[in-house]
Amino acid sequence: MTTVEVELFYFSIDTMKKLKRFIIVLLVLLAAFAVYVEIVNRNSKNMTYRQKILKAAYPAIMWLNKLTGSKSKKMENTQVKPPVTSFYDLKAKLSDGSELSFSTLKGKKVLLVNTASDCGYTNQYDDLQRLYNDNSSKLVVIAFPANDFKEQEKGTDADIAAFCKKNYGISFPLAQKSVVVQSAEQNPVFQWLTDSTKNGWCNQFPTWNFSKYLVNEEGVLTNYFDPGVSPANTEIRTAIRK
């Protein structure tokens, strides 16, 4: 063998050893992550493995949002501009077939959120329920499931309701699945939330699942929060306490 051939031979052996070590480390990490996923989801029921992975990855997703500033937009109606058309004229068809008239919500703050079951932010259902529990005397949370972003809500209304109840103990109103993005089929509630000629100031459409809109006790839209802003965020809790 020539000197070059000898060097290539030993280089190949060294490369194979490094590749083997890399594969072993990768397999160990994957095994550890699989165990972590099962631990996080020990109380989960009827979740797909994708949903389990997303739930386990949620803290990392929120950390990356905070680090990069992605999907962390916040807007406030600082001049408290009143709506052009009344929030209390709106209604929502709930997943159980009943109808919620917003006129019954007078005197309470209302947090309206477009949601999905197969999203990296789905674990915010847990935060929303906790927020609702902590402020149930003055806050109503309404979830609006939608399949608008990467088709992350394909289930029926019955499927969605069962998923939310079993895995997150949701007790706040859950609307029937609808369209929340701008289109001819857009839910009238989101037409109001995203049109300044109706709500008085805000033209912000949902940027992804779990965009949040806060309406005060007088039917005035006061805040918008991007999906990367957790319901546990201090700014959301402060806005609710105002």
Secondary structure as the mmCIF struct_conf table of DSSP 4:
data_model
#
loop_
_struct_conf.conf_type_id
_struct_conf.id
_struct_conf.beg_label_comp_id
_struct_conf.beg_label_asym_id
_struct_conf.beg_label_seq_id
_struct_conf.end_label_comp_id
_struct_conf.end_label_asym_id
_struct_conf.end_label_seq_id
HELX_RH_AL_P HELX_RH_AL_P1 THR A 3 VAL A 40
TURN_TY1_P TURN_TY1_P1 ASN A 41 ASN A 43
BEND BEND1 ASN A 46 ASN A 46
HELX_RH_AL_P HELX_RH_AL_P2 TYR A 49 THR A 68
TURN_TY1_P TURN_TY1_P2 SER A 70 LYS A 71
STRN STRN1 LYS A 74 GLU A 76
TURN_TY1_P TURN_TY1_P3 THR A 78 GLN A 79
HELX_LH_PP_P HELX_LH_PP_P1 LYS A 81 PRO A 83
BEND BEND2 VAL A 84 THR A 85
HELX_RH_3T_P HELX_RH_3T_P1 PHE A 87 ASP A 89
STRN STRN2 LYS A 91 LYS A 93
STRN STRN3 LEU A 94 LEU A 94
TURN_TY1_P TURN_TY1_P4 SER A 95 ASP A 96
BEND BEND3 GLY A 97 GLY A 97
STRN STRN4 GLU A 99 SER A 101
HELX_RH_3T_P HELX_RH_3T_P2 PHE A 102 LEU A 105
TURN_TY1_P TURN_TY1_P5 LYS A 106 GLY A 107
BEND BEND4 LYS A 108 LYS A 108
STRN STRN5 LYS A 109 THR A 115
BEND BEND5 SER A 117 CYS A 119
TURN_TY1_P TURN_TY1_P6 GLY A 120 ASN A 123
HELX_RH_AL_P HELX_RH_AL_P3 GLN A 124 ASP A 134
TURN_TY1_P TURN_TY1_P7 ASN A 135 LYS A 138
STRN STRN6 LEU A 139 PRO A 145
TURN_TY1_P TURN_TY1_P8 ASP A 148 GLU A 151
BEND BEND6 GLY A 155 GLY A 155
HELX_RH_AL_P HELX_RH_AL_P4 ASP A 157 TYR A 168
BEND BEND7 PHE A 172 PHE A 172
STRN STRN7 LEU A 174 ALA A 175
HELX_LH_PP_P HELX_LH_PP_P2 GLN A 176 LYS A 177
STRN STRN8 VAL A 179 VAL A 179
BEND BEND8 VAL A 181 SER A 183
TURN_TY1_P TURN_TY1_P9 ALA A 184 GLU A 185
STRN STRN9 GLN A 186 GLN A 186
HELX_RH_AL_P HELX_RH_AL_P5 PRO A 188 LEU A 193
TURN_TY1_P TURN_TY1_P10 THR A 194 THR A 194
HELX_RH_AL_P HELX_RH_AL_P6 SER A 196 ASN A 199
BEND BEND9 GLY A 200 TRP A 201
HELX_LH_PP_P HELX_LH_PP_P3 GLN A 204 PRO A 206
BEND BEND10 TRP A 208 TRP A 208
TURN_TY1_P TURN_TY1_P11 ASN A 209 PHE A 210
STRN STRN10 LYS A 212 VAL A 215
TURN_TY1_P TURN_TY1_P12 GLU A 217 GLU A 218
BEND BEND11 GLY A 219 GLY A 219
STRN STRN11 LEU A 221 PHE A 225
TURN_TY1_P TURN_TY1_P13 PRO A 227 GLY A 228
BEND BEND12 VAL A 229 VAL A 229
TURN_TY1_P TURN_TY1_P14 PRO A 231 ALA A 232
HELX_RH_AL_P HELX_RH_AL_P7 THR A 234 ARG A 241
#
